[in-house]
Amino acid sequence: METNRTNKEQLVKGIKTMGISLVLMFLGPTLFYVGFSNSEKPLYIPILIVAFIVSMLAIFFAFKGLKTIMDSMFKNS
């Protein structure tokens, strides 16, 4: 019986995706802070919209990265 091994290429891809998520996790709240601290500026609403999109992308990439890492370890292929 053959033992299951980790797919190293897929694992590296998942770790890179988690790195992107980590950057976005810091960028999103930073943009929220900048947006809310400058409420009298004309770019107030666009900065908040960008911050919301970046925060949603951070969550998306985190789930995608975790799924890729789990598939590399536990998927039978």
PyRosetta script that sets phi, psi and omega in degrees:
from pyrosetta import init, pose_from_sequence

init()
pose = pose_from_sequence("METNRTNKEQLVKGIKTMGISLVLMFLGPTLFYVGFSNSEKPLYIPILIVAFIVSMLAIFFAFKGLKTIMDSMFKNS")
pose.set_psi(1, 133.1)
pose.set_omega(1, -176.6)
pose.set_phi(2, -86.5)
pose.set_psi(2, 137.3)
pose.set_omega(2, 177.9)
pose.set_phi(3, -84.8)
pose.set_psi(3, 149.4)
pose.set_omega(3, 178.2)
pose.set_phi(4, -77.8)
pose.set_psi(4, 137.7)
pose.set_omega(4, 178.8)
pose.set_phi(5, -121.2)
pose.set_psi(5, 156.3)
pose.set_omega(5, 178.8)
pose.set_phi(6, -74.8)
pose.set_psi(6, 132.9)
pose.set_omega(6, 174.9)
pose.set_phi(7, -78.7)
pose.set_psi(7, 103.6)
pose.set_omega(7, -171.5)
pose.set_phi(8, -66.5)
pose.set_psi(8, -37.0)
pose.set_omega(8, 179.1)
pose.set_phi(9, -64.5)
pose.set_psi(9, -41.1)
pose.set_omega(9, 179.4)
pose.set_phi(10, -69.6)
pose.set_psi(10, -34.9)
pose.set_omega(10, 177.8)
pose.set_phi(11, -63.9)
pose.set_psi(11, -43.6)
pose.set_omega(11, 178.7)
pose.set_phi(12, -64.0)
pose.set_psi(12, -39.5)
pose.set_omega(12, 177.4)
pose.set_phi(13, -61.7)
pose.set_psi(13, -41.8)
pose.set_omega(13, 178.3)
pose.set_phi(14, -66.6)
pose.set_psi(14, -37.3)
pose.set_omega(14, 178.6)
pose.set_phi(15, -68.1)
pose.set_psi(15, -38.2)
pose.set_omega(15, 176.1)
pose.set_phi(16, -63.3)
pose.set_psi(16, -40.2)
pose.set_omega(16, 178.2)
pose.set_phi(17, -64.4)
pose.set_psi(17, -38.5)
pose.set_omega(17, 177.1)
pose.set_phi(18, -67.2)
pose.set_psi(18, -32.3)
pose.set_omega(18, 175.6)
pose.set_phi(19, -64.7)
pose.set_psi(19, -41.7)
pose.set_omega(19, 175.9)
pose.set_phi(20, -61.4)
pose.set_psi(20, -42.7)
pose.set_omega(20, 179.4)
pose.set_phi(21, -62.3)
pose.set_psi(21, -39.5)
pose.set_omega(21, -179.9)
pose.set_phi(22, -62.9)
pose.set_psi(22, -42.8)
pose.set_omega(22, 178.1)
pose.set_phi(23, -62.5)
pose.set_psi(23, -44.7)
pose.set_omega(23, -179.3)
pose.set_phi(24, -67.6)
pose.set_psi(24, -29.8)
pose.set_omega(24, 178.3)
pose.set_phi(25, -66.4)
pose.set_psi(25, -28.6)
pose.set_omega(25, 175.4)
pose.set_phi(26, -87.1)
pose.set_psi(26, -34.5)
pose.set_omega(26, -177.1)
pose.set_phi(27, -69.8)
pose.set_psi(27, -40.3)
pose.set_omega(27, -178.2)
pose.set_phi(28, -59.6)
pose.set_psi(28, -56.5)
pose.set_omega(28, 178.9)
pose.set_phi(29, -63.3)
pose.set_psi(29, -31.6)
pose.set_omega(29, 176.8)
pose.set_phi(30, -63.9)
pose.set_psi(30, -43.1)
pose.set_omega(30, 177.7)
pose.set_phi(31, -66.4)
pose.set_psi(31, -36.3)
pose.set_omega(31, 175.5)
pose.set_phi(32, -61.2)
pose.set_psi(32, -43.8)
pose.set_omega(32, 179.9)
pose.set_phi(33, -62.0)
pose.set_psi(33, -45.7)
pose.set_omega(33, 179.6)
pose.set_phi(34, -63.1)
pose.set_psi(34, -42.3)
pose.set_omega(34, -179.8)
pose.set_phi(35, -64.3)
pose.set_psi(35, -45.6)
pose.set_omega(35, -177.4)
pose.set_phi(36, -74.5)
pose.set_psi(36, -24.7)
pose.set_omega(36, 179.9)
pose.set_phi(37, -81.1)
pose.set_psi(37, -14.3)
pose.set_omega(37, 179.4)
pose.set_phi(38, -119.3)
pose.set_psi(38, 55.3)
pose.set_omega(38, -175.7)
pose.set_phi(39, -69.7)
pose.set_psi(39, -16.6)
pose.set_omega(39, 180.0)
pose.set_phi(40, -90.8)
pose.set_psi(40, -4.4)
pose.set_omega(40, -179.5)
pose.set_phi(41, -81.5)
pose.set_psi(41, 156.2)
pose.set_omega(41, -178.9)
pose.set_phi(42, -71.1)
pose.set_psi(42, -21.0)
pose.set_omega(42, -179.5)
pose.set_phi(43, -93.1)
pose.set_psi(43, 18.8)
pose.set_omega(43, -177.8)
pose.set_phi(44, -58.2)
pose.set_psi(44, -53.9)
pose.set_omega(44, -177.3)
pose.set_phi(45, -68.5)
pose.set_psi(45, -45.9)
pose.set_omega(45, 178.9)
pose.set_phi(46, -60.8)
pose.set_psi(46, -36.8)
pose.set_omega(46, 178.2)
pose.set_phi(47, -66.2)
pose.set_psi(47, -39.3)
pose.set_omega(47, 178.0)
pose.set_phi(48, -66.6)
pose.set_psi(48, -37.0)
pose.set_omega(48, 177.7)
pose.set_phi(49, -65.2)
pose.set_psi(49, -44.6)
pose.set_omega(49, 178.0)
pose.set_phi(50, -63.3)
pose.set_psi(50, -40.8)
pose.set_omega(50, 179.0)
pose.set_phi(51, -62.6)
pose.set_psi(51, -40.2)
pose.set_omega(51, 178.5)
pose.set_phi(52, -65.2)
pose.set_psi(52, -43.7)
pose.set_omega(52, 179.5)
pose.set_phi(53, -64.3)
pose.set_psi(53, -42.2)
pose.set_omega(53, 179.1)
pose.set_phi(54, -63.8)
pose.set_psi(54, -39.4)
pose.set_omega(54, 179.0)
pose.set_phi(55, -66.2)
pose.set_psi(55, -40.1)
pose.set_omega(55, 177.1)
pose.set_phi(56, -66.1)
pose.set_psi(56, -38.8)
pose.set_omega(56, 177.2)
pose.set_phi(57, -64.5)
pose.set_psi(57, -35.3)
pose.set_omega(57, 177.4)
pose.set_phi(58, -62.3)
pose.set_psi(58, -43.0)
pose.set_omega(58, 178.7)
pose.set_phi(59, -66.2)
pose.set_psi(59, -43.1)
pose.set_omega(59, 179.4)
pose.set_phi(60, -60.3)
pose.set_psi(60, -49.0)
pose.set_omega(60, -178.7)
pose.set_phi(61, -67.0)
pose.set_psi(61, -30.9)
pose.set_omega(61, 177.3)
pose.set_phi(62, -65.1)
pose.set_psi(62, -46.9)
pose.set_omega(62, 178.6)
pose.set_phi(63, -65.6)
pose.set_psi(63, -41.2)
pose.set_omega(63, 179.7)
pose.set_phi(64, -64.2)
pose.set_psi(64, -42.2)
pose.set_omega(64, 178.8)
pose.set_phi(65, -65.4)
pose.set_psi(65, -43.0)
pose.set_omega(65, 178.2)
pose.set_phi(66, -63.9)
pose.set_psi(66, -40.4)
pose.set_omega(66, 178.3)
pose.set_phi(67, -64.2)
pose.set_psi(67, -42.1)
pose.set_omega(67, 179.5)
pose.set_phi(68, -64.2)
pose.set_psi(68, -41.8)
pose.set_omega(68, 178.8)
pose.set_phi(69, -65.2)
pose.set_psi(69, -44.2)
pose.set_omega(69, 179.0)
pose.set_phi(70, -64.5)
pose.set_psi(70, -39.8)
pose.set_omega(70, 177.8)
pose.set_phi(71, -64.4)
pose.set_psi(71, -35.8)
pose.set_omega(71, -179.5)
pose.set_phi(72, -67.6)
pose.set_psi(72, -28.4)
pose.set_omega(72, -178.4)
pose.set_phi(73, -91.6)
pose.set_psi(73, -38.5)
pose.set_omega(73, -168.5)
pose.set_phi(74, -113.8)
pose.set_psi(74, -9.1)
pose.set_omega(74, -177.4)
pose.set_phi(75, -76.7)
pose.set_psi(75, 136.1)
pose.set_omega(75, 178.5)
pose.set_phi(76, -91.0)
pose.set_psi(76, 98.7)
pose.set_omega(76, 175.3)
pose.set_phi(77, -148.9)
pose.dump_pdb("model.pdb")
